[in-house]
Amino acid sequence: MGLIKKYFSNTRKPDGILGKMMVSGMNKAHAGVSDWGIRHLSSIQPQTIIELGCGGGRNAAQLLNNFPKATLTALDYSEVSVEKTKQVNRREIQHKRCQVLQGDVATLPFSENSFDLATAFETVYFWPGPTESFREVCRVLKPNGLFLIVNESDGTNRSDEKWLDVIEGLQIFDKAQLSNFLKDAGFSKIIVDHDETKHRLCIMAMK
């Protein structure tokens, strides 16, 4: 495996030195699309949030800043991502507003009806299923809880297809596919904001 391909393979599960470089890069590269997605949450005031696939921890910090009365659990199956997220959010961790765990979205270590809001930024491309993983998210959300998915690739941009050969396990879904997965997982109401110019998606699914 060439160095470039090895580096980008860390998009899925950051590991080692290249993984540390990747998560730092994620915080900068995904800031624009993440902030666009978070702006869709302006009408809600969640008390309990779970950030799934927390990457470099930047989005967890933004959510904690936007919702100062909320507590947040960040989860990732990469040890590198967990450690980076802890570093970025160490103050909120000290203040008991944030906890960071290593875990798998396919088997979330939480009881039913635990969270008001679940978020997934630039990560569902790699989730197993993904209907089964979405079903787990639905399980841990409270009644009327919201699941926010934000993707920088909408499944319609031909230039994104090059990444399928570079990043192992990558799957790029369009809005119809994601909506169907969410319906099959048990979500009752789905709202899609599709920015066709920038080929990005924001999907809000209510339990």
C-alpha positions as CSV (number, residue, x, y, z in Angstrom):
1,M,0.0,0.0,0.0
2,G,1.4,3.4,-1.0
3,L,1.9,6.1,1.6
4,I,-1.0,8.3,0.3
5,K,-3.4,5.4,0.2
6,K,-2.3,4.3,3.6
7,Y,-2.9,7.8,5.0
8,F,-6.4,8.0,3.5
9,S,-7.2,4.6,4.8
10,N,-7.1,6.2,8.2
11,T,-10.3,8.0,7.3
12,R,-12.2,4.9,8.4
13,K,-10.4,4.1,11.6
14,P,-7.5,6.4,12.5
15,D,-4.5,4.5,13.9
16,G,-0.9,5.3,14.7
17,I,1.0,8.3,13.6
18,L,-0.9,8.7,10.3
19,G,-4.1,8.4,12.2
20,K,-3.1,11.2,14.5
21,M,-2.4,13.4,11.5
22,M,-5.7,12.4,10.0
23,V,-7.9,13.4,13.0
24,S,-6.1,16.7,13.2
25,G,-6.8,17.3,9.6
26,M,-10.5,16.2,10.0
27,N,-11.1,19.0,12.5
28,K,-10.1,21.6,9.9
29,A,-11.3,20.0,6.7
30,H,-14.8,19.2,7.9
31,A,-15.4,22.4,9.8
32,G,-17.5,24.0,7.1
33,V,-19.9,21.2,6.4
34,S,-20.1,20.4,10.2
35,D,-21.1,23.9,11.1
36,W,-23.6,24.0,8.2
37,G,-25.2,20.8,9.7
38,I,-25.2,22.1,13.2
39,R,-27.1,25.2,12.1
40,H,-30.1,23.0,11.4
41,L,-30.4,22.4,15.2
42,S,-31.2,26.0,16.0
43,S,-34.8,25.2,17.0
44,I,-34.0,22.5,19.6
45,Q,-32.5,22.5,23.1
46,P,-31.3,19.0,23.9
47,Q,-30.2,18.0,27.4
48,T,-28.4,14.8,26.5
49,I,-26.3,14.4,23.3
50,I,-24.4,11.5,21.8
51,E,-21.8,12.3,19.1
52,L,-21.2,9.1,17.1
53,G,-17.9,8.7,15.2
54,C,-16.4,11.7,17.1
55,G,-13.2,11.9,15.0
56,G,-11.0,14.7,16.1
57,G,-13.4,16.0,18.7
58,R,-14.1,19.4,17.1
59,N,-17.8,18.8,16.5
60,A,-18.3,17.6,20.1
61,A,-16.8,20.9,21.2
62,Q,-19.1,22.9,18.9
63,L,-22.2,21.1,20.2
64,L,-21.2,21.7,23.8
65,N,-20.7,25.4,23.0
66,N,-24.0,25.6,21.2
67,F,-26.0,23.8,23.9
68,P,-24.4,25.1,27.2
69,K,-27.0,23.2,29.3
70,A,-26.4,19.9,27.7
71,T,-24.1,17.0,28.5
72,L,-22.5,15.1,25.7
73,T,-21.1,11.6,25.2
74,A,-18.7,11.2,22.3
75,L,-18.0,7.7,20.9
76,D,-15.6,6.3,18.4
77,Y,-14.1,2.9,17.7
78,S,-10.7,4.4,17.0
79,E,-8.4,4.8,20.1
80,V,-6.7,7.7,18.3
81,S,-10.0,9.5,17.9
82,V,-11.0,8.9,21.5
83,E,-7.7,10.4,22.8
84,K,-7.8,13.4,20.4
85,T,-11.4,14.1,21.4
86,K,-10.4,13.9,25.1
87,Q,-7.7,16.4,24.5
88,V,-9.9,18.9,22.6
89,N,-12.7,18.7,25.2
90,R,-10.6,18.2,28.4
91,R,-12.1,21.3,30.1
92,E,-15.7,20.0,29.6
93,I,-14.7,16.6,30.7
94,Q,-13.3,18.1,33.9
95,H,-16.6,19.9,34.4
96,K,-18.5,16.7,33.9
97,R,-20.3,17.9,30.8
98,C,-18.5,15.5,28.5
99,Q,-17.4,11.9,28.5
100,V,-15.5,10.1,25.7
101,L,-15.8,6.4,25.1
102,Q,-14.4,3.8,22.7
103,G,-17.2,1.7,21.2
104,D,-19.0,0.5,18.1
105,V,-22.1,2.0,16.6
106,A,-23.4,-1.5,15.8
107,T,-23.7,-2.3,19.6
108,L,-24.1,0.9,21.5
109,P,-23.3,0.5,25.2
110,F,-26.3,2.5,26.4
111,S,-29.9,1.7,27.6
112,E,-33.0,2.6,25.6
113,N,-34.3,6.2,25.6
114,S,-31.0,7.7,26.8
115,F,-30.4,10.7,24.5
116,D,-32.3,13.7,23.1
117,L,-30.0,14.1,20.2
118,A,-27.6,11.9,18.2
119,T,-25.2,13.3,15.6
120,A,-23.0,11.7,12.9
121,F,-20.7,14.0,10.9
122,E,-18.9,12.5,7.9
123,T,-19.0,9.0,9.4
124,V,-22.0,6.9,8.2
125,Y,-20.1,6.0,5.1
126,F,-18.4,3.3,7.2
127,W,-21.2,2.1,9.5
128,P,-22.1,-1.6,9.3
129,G,-25.5,-2.1,7.8
130,P,-26.2,0.7,8.0
131,T,-29.9,0.0,8.8
132,E,-28.8,-2.1,11.8
133,S,-26.6,0.7,13.1
134,F,-29.4,3.2,12.6
135,R,-31.7,0.9,14.5
136,E,-29.2,1.1,17.4
137,V,-29.3,4.9,17.3
138,C,-33.1,4.8,17.3
139,R,-33.0,2.5,20.3
140,V,-30.9,4.8,22.5
141,L,-32.8,8.0,21.5
142,K,-35.7,9.2,23.7
143,P,-39.2,9.4,22.1
144,N,-39.2,12.3,19.6
145,G,-35.4,12.3,19.8
146,L,-33.5,13.6,16.8
147,F,-30.7,11.9,14.7
148,L,-28.6,14.3,12.6
149,I,-26.6,13.0,9.8
150,V,-24.2,15.4,7.9
151,N,-22.3,14.2,4.8
152,E,-20.0,16.1,2.5
153,S,-20.7,13.6,-0.3
154,D,-24.3,13.2,-1.5
155,G,-23.9,10.2,-3.7
156,T,-24.4,12.2,-6.9
157,N,-20.9,13.7,-7.5
158,R,-19.0,11.5,-9.9
159,S,-15.7,12.9,-8.8
160,D,-16.2,11.3,-5.3
161,E,-16.1,7.9,-6.8
162,K,-12.3,7.9,-6.9
163,W,-12.3,7.6,-3.1
164,L,-14.0,4.2,-3.4
165,D,-10.8,2.6,-4.6
166,V,-8.6,4.6,-2.1
167,I,-10.5,4.2,1.2
168,E,-11.4,0.6,2.2
169,G,-14.9,0.1,3.3
170,L,-16.2,3.4,2.0
171,Q,-19.8,3.5,0.9
172,I,-21.4,6.8,-0.4
173,F,-25.2,6.9,-0.2
174,D,-27.6,9.3,-1.7
175,K,-30.5,10.9,0.1
176,A,-33.1,8.3,-1.0
177,Q,-30.9,5.4,0.2
178,L,-30.2,7.0,3.6
179,S,-33.9,7.9,4.0
180,N,-34.9,4.3,3.3
181,F,-32.3,3.0,5.8
182,L,-33.7,5.3,8.5
183,K,-37.3,4.4,7.8
184,D,-36.4,0.7,8.0
185,A,-34.6,1.4,11.3
186,G,-37.8,2.8,12.8
187,F,-37.5,6.5,12.5
188,S,-40.9,8.2,11.9
189,K,-40.1,11.5,10.3
190,I,-37.2,12.4,8.0
191,I,-36.3,15.8,6.8
192,V,-33.6,16.2,4.1
193,D,-31.6,19.4,3.2
194,H,-29.7,18.6,0.0
195,D,-27.3,21.2,-1.1
196,E,-26.9,20.2,-4.7
197,T,-24.4,22.9,-5.5
198,K,-21.9,21.6,-2.9
199,H,-23.1,18.0,-3.1
200,R,-23.7,17.8,0.7
201,L,-26.5,16.3,2.7
202,C,-28.1,17.1,6.1
203,I,-30.7,14.6,7.2
204,M,-32.7,14.9,10.4
205,A,-34.6,11.8,11.5
206,M,-37.1,11.8,14.4
207,K,-37.8,8.8,16.5
